[in-house]
């Protein structure tokens, strides 16, 4: 079907136009995660294992937020280095759920702190390396302000933190278009959604919305009637094994972000 784009009509697939940034107020979003040891209870599909830590469950009602800290497991990942990662960019939301991103210089194993206060984090990734490097040498871990509660991890040699979840910023909507998951061993992969709660002291409950049962295979769920997420909503993919052996799971969610 024709798609209006920059005051013209095109028959190109909408995904091409979105990726090119040619549809006003729309862009691609989402999250991809891997968990190589999924146990008998639900775990977030991300590389830290277990149910992930959050800054705030009701982030749209959080008026202050907190600064974050990041460090590497290698002294090579530093802004003065030549053979590894120098800088990262963090993306998420700031006070009252407004979209926020910040660029940060690394300092090896010594934690560096953001200037801005965040209320949620969607992703972070390496943006600059030294002349003799290609990506991060060590594991980069993003923490709450306490410096010990891990939020996301960028494994060595990958350049990007991974996690199958997404927070919808204030003033925006997101539309789920596809879920992909694959697994080694028998497991359940489930989409959970937490709707925004107007009660600042009582965040919404996580609700199971869609489930795949996998066993050494992959599956794609194309959302024919796009599932809408409003400002303040959160989507997350979780998994649990169904047999006696831990499962290895990868999951990806694709969204259209409407600003």
N, C-alpha and C positions, 0 to 999 in steps of 0.2 A: 504494500500500500504506500502511496506517496507520503513523504515526510517533509513538512515545512522546515526549512533550514536557511537562516540568514536571508529571508525574503525571497527564497527560490524554492522550487519543487524538485525533489530528486527521487529516483526509484532505487537508490543504493540501499543496502541493508542498514538499518538504524545504528547497529553497532559500529560501523565504519564512521558514520557521521559523529557519533558520540566520542569515539576515540580521537577524532580529529578536532574536537572542540567546536564543531560547527553548528550545534543546536543550542540556541540560547537557553541559558540557565540549567542545562543538563550536562552531566559528566558521569563517567564510570566510577564505581567504588566497589568495595568488597573486602574479603580477607581470605587468606589461605593458610592452613595449618597442618602440622604433622605431630602425631603422638605415637611413639614407637613401643609403648608399654601400657596399653589400655587394660585396666583391671576389671573387677566384677561390679564396680559401681561407676556411675557416670563421671567422666573426666572431660574437661575442655580439650578440643583438638588443637593443642599448641605444644611447643617443645619444652615447656617447663613441667608438664605432667600435673595431674590432679585438676581440681576446679581452680581456675585462675583467680588471682587477687585483683581487686578493683580499687580505684581511688574512691569513688562514690557511686552507690547504686542509683541514687536519684540526682544525677549530675546536673539536670536542668534547674534544680532548685538550690544548688550549691553556689553561694554568692562570692566565695573567696578562693577555694581551691588550695593547692599546695605546689611548691616547687619540687622538681624531680631530680634524681641523681643518676648518673650513668658512669660505668667504669668498664675496663677491659680486663681479661685474664692475662693479657700480654702487655709488657711495657712498650712494645713496638707501636701499638695503636695510640699515637700521640700527634698533636698538631705540629710538632717540630720534627717528626720522623719522616723518613724517605721511603720506607718499604712496606707501609701498611696504611690503615685507615687514619685519616686526620679529622674529619668532621662528620657529623650525623645530622639528620633532620628528624624532629619529632612532630607528629601530627595527632591532633585530638580535639578536645574542647577545653575552653577556659571557663572563668566565672560565668554563671548563668547559662552554661552550655553553648556559648558562642564558639564557632570554629576557630582553632588556634594552631599555629605551627611555629616552631623555633629551630634555628640552626645553632649547633653547639660544637665547640672545639673539644676534642678528646685529650686526655692527659694520662694515657696508659692505665695502670692499675689504681691510680689515684682518682677518686670520684670527682666529677665536675657537676655543677648544679645549674639548672635552668634559671633564666632570669624571670620568665613568666610562670604563673601559677596555673596548673592544669586541673581539670575535674574529671577527665577521662583521656585515655590514649588509644588510638586506633592502630598506629604502626610507627616504626622508626626505621631508618635506613641510612647507609653510608652515602655521603654526597661528595667526598673528596678523599683522595689518597695521595701519598708521596710519589715522587717520580719513579721510584723503584718498586712500587707495589701495585696491586690490582684490587684488593679489597681488605677486609679486616683479618688480621692474623690471629687474634684471640676471640673468645666469646665476649660480646658486648651485652651487658645486662642493665636494664632500666629499672630503677627502684623508686618506691615512694620516698618521701622526704626523710624517713627514718634511716635510709641507706641500707636496709636489710630485707625489706619486703619486696620481692621481685615481681615486676609487672609483665615484662616481656624480655625475650632473649634473642639476640642475633648470633647464631652459631658461627664459629670461625669459618672463613672462606665462603660465606654466603652473601654478605652485604645487606641483608634485610631481615628484620624480625618477622616472625610468622605467627599468625593466630587467626582461627576461623571465627571472627566476631566483628561486630561493627556497632558504633554508637552514632545515632543520628543527631547532628548539631541543632541548635536553636534556629528557628526560621527556615528549616529545610524539611523535605520529605525524601524517603528512599523507597525504591520499588525492587523487590526481590525478583530476579528473572531466572536464576538457575542455581541449583546446588549440584556439586559433583563430589563423590566420595569413592574411595577404594580402600580395601582392607586385606590384610593377610590374617587368616584365621577367622573364626565365626564371631560376629559382633553386630551390635545395633548402633546405627549412626542417626542421631536425632537433632532436628532443628528446634531450639528453644527461643521464645520471644518474651521479653519483659516490656510491657506497655508502660508508658509514662504515667506517674501518679502525681496528681496535683497536691497531695498531702506530703509536705516536706519531711515529715517524721515517719512516714509509712510508704516506702517505695513499693512499686508493683511487684507481683509475684512472677517468677519464671513459669512459663506455660509450654508444654510440649505441643508442637504444631505439625511436624511431619517426621516420619521415621523410615529409614532404609535398613533392611537386614542383609548383611553382606557376609560372604565367606570365600576368600581368595578371588574376589572379583571387584569390579567397579560399577558404578551406576550414575546416571545423569537424571536429574529431575528438572524438567523444563516447566516453569510456572506459566501456564497459558493465560491465566487471569492474574496479572502481577499482584503479588502480596505487598500491600503498602505499609510502610513504617513511618510514623509521624515523629516530629521533633521530640526528643527525650526517650524514644524507644531504643531498645538494644536487642540485637540478634546474635545468637551464639550456636555453634555446632558442638555437641557433646557425643561421647561414645562410651559404650561399655561392652565387655566381652560377653558372649553367650555360652561359650564352652569353658573348659578348664585351663586353657592356655591364653596368656595375654595376647591381645591383638595389636597389630601395627596398622594405624589408620591415617589417611590423608583426606582432608576435606577442603572444599573451596566454595565460597558463596559469591555470586555476582549480583551487583545492585546497580540501579540507575539512580544517581543522586540529583535531586531537584533543588536548586538554590533559590 
